[in-house]
Amino acid sequence: MLVAVLAASATFAGGARASPEATTTGVSVSPSQFPIQHIVVLVMENRAYDNYFGTYCLVNGTYCPDNATGIPSGLCIPLNPANDSAGCVTPFNYTAANLTMPKHGLPHDYTSSMAAYNNGSMNNFYLAEGSGLTPFGHYNGSTIPIYWDIAQEYGLGDHFFSSVFSYSLPNHWYLLAGQSPQIAVYKVPSGPKTAGMPLSSTAVTYLNESNQTPSAEDLLMNATGVSWKYYDYSLPSYGRAIQARGGPDTVGAYDFWNPQAAKAESYTTALASHFVNRSSFFTDAKRGTLPNASWIIPAFTQSDHPPANVTKGESFVARVVNSIERSPEWKSTALFITWDDYGGFWDQMTPPSVDSLGLSFRVPLLVVSPYTPVGYVSHSAESFESLLGFIEWRFSLGCLTVRDCNAQIPLEYFDLNMTARAAVIFPTSPSMATYPMSVAQSPAGVPMGWPPATYTNSTFNYTSYDGPTPAADLAYVTPGD
């Protein structure tokens, strides 16, 4: 079977964004007036909002100038929404022993996502995941201090949603294209187990649909004076790429985290040079040569994808943040850090419905920029298309689909009435980090102390959360220290 390939100049149904001018903190601003010239999107893996920030800043206080929408006290999620006698589980804190939790990825394809969603009730995760109580555990400032410190010092979105009820690949497509090849939503495409073998019908369909899906590279390729890079790896030939096995963190046309690698045009002279190794991001930041738009993808072990140790993910994120803050371009750069899907972890918030595929479950969004106020929390309903839309708006690129053309762009994180902030450098080792952190640059009115007078969390000890029955699962959860 042959793979049909569209030329790089393929036309697409898109247009202009709804408004060339937007409002940020009471200031109307056009794209050309906006002080951010470098937009960086860092995409981590498989974490729902409540899994990381469910207990963050639930009320205003010393370290929480804005409150976030997290897990309410007394909540108990049913193990079987059709049978109350099966019991319920109260979300619980993971401990330091759970930094590689779980030992395998949780189900999060289209079928399990829709089952967990349960027509918007958000109450069928136990049965949908089939992984015991694992989906209901969450981290906090003691277990992921760097992430909480970044939220404390910059911005956090608590109404930010992934795009499609499915796994990594279609969500990465939406992040870059406002849409996905249809087959990728329902099936996982992969190349041959042995190079040279014929492609499966799923693989052929995926490649054909991918080559007919316009994405950010099509907008950027035709833009004058707008530089961009995808920091992941350099592309091989397209022939080699379509023979690769595929999956997350792989080099080839079926890479879950680099969807534009499925498009033949990406391998042309005009585009291939924009796909580079992730390590060059740090060199570009140091030299002050960051492109106008960029995406950075971690290695699997640094991605937060179970069972990768989340401390390695924190360390990688801190390195990215610090490299931008130390860059000559700090005062003109904004970094958006998000996670590509819920990964099977429970979240309480029913996502807004925009079409039959999404929006999907809530994921964290951290925003780092010199114009982001300390401890800011945005309650605006936004999604991956908002990040694509922000790039489109800032560089006057037009847009691709109904979703990104109309997505609310995240300008609320930027207070243009404030002087550009000095950088806040974070520890790159979680063992050296403590939440809350003390930062001399914090403005008056938001006091910071070191060390905190008290910071305690109720935790649970456990051996396993995957017992033979719901009752056995609940029996494993015992109050700890």
Secondary structure, DSSP 8 states (H G I E B T S, - for coil): -------TT---S-B--S-S-EEETTEEE-GGG-S--EEEEEEE-S--HHHHHTTS-SS-BTTBSS------TT--EES-TT-GGG-EE--EE--GGGTT-SSS----SHHHHHHHHGGGT---HHHHH-STTGGGEE--TTTSHHHHHHHHHSEEESSEE-SSSS-HHHHHHHHHHSS--HHHHHS-----SSTTS---HHHHHHHHHHHT---HHHHHHT-SS--EEEEE-----HHHHTTS--BTT-SSTTBTT-GGGGSGGGGSHHHHTTEEETTHHHHHHHHT---SEEEE---GGGS--TTS-HHHHHHHHHHHHHHHHTSTTGGGEEEEEEESS-TT---------SBTTB---B--EEEE-TTS-TTEEE---EEHHHHHHHHHHHTT--BSSHHHHH----GGG--TTS---------SSGGG--SS---TT--TTS---SS-S------EE-S-S--SSHHHHHHH-EE--
